[in-house]
Amino acid sequence: MALAFSLYVGQFDLWRLITGLPRITEFLGGMVPELHWATLSHDLADWFWGMEKWLALLWTTLMMALFGTAAGTVLGGALSFLAARNLGAASLTIFLVRRVMEIARSVPDLVWALLFLFAFGLGPLPGVLAIGLHTLGAQGKLFAEVNENIDMAPLEGIRASGGTWLDEIAWGFCPRCCPTSPPIPSGASSSTCVPLR
């Protein structure tokens, strides 16, 4: 029933779909330049006009994606500590941070871009903010799940020896969750705590 209702609301027409399919080739054909041997250089020059401008815009787009992804990953990683239930954050903080990350990743990038475009106008900034905000939500969720699955013994040892919450994160958490963790010495258990200096 839901499918039938969606077909009705979406005005789906099978005959219109079948008759319109050949027009896709017309559209794709229009994207390919018409080249003739007699005027090959002119045809290529006509097709690739403004190449420097397009390459500059392409470079800007790549930088937007790179910066937005990097910034979102860093901020999502920072918020993941406040979203993990086992790292001592207050219940209200955990709830709020998780809801923020859910909203950030559930809204499509394009919608964020339109909102930021309305707020900041044309330019790279709306795209960077849209990619960064969506990445923040996605990466923050993944990092928070990793945070909740670590061995808590090193953190408890640091806490028992008088370490602060930041000491727990820096010396007990990061060496356990980062992929470049140093190897555990032979004869030592995985929960051996490195003493603070």
MOSULJO-V812512 format. One record per helix or strand of 2 or more residues. SS is the DSSP state (H for helix, E for strand). FROM is the first residue (numbers start at 1). TO is the last residue. Records with the same first field share a line. If there is no record, write none. Layout:
BEGIN
SS->FROM-TO / FROM-TO
END
This chain:
BEGIN
H->2-9 / 14-20 / 22-30 / 40-47 / 51-83 / 85-87 / 91-106 / 109-120 / 124-147 / 153-160 / 165-177
END
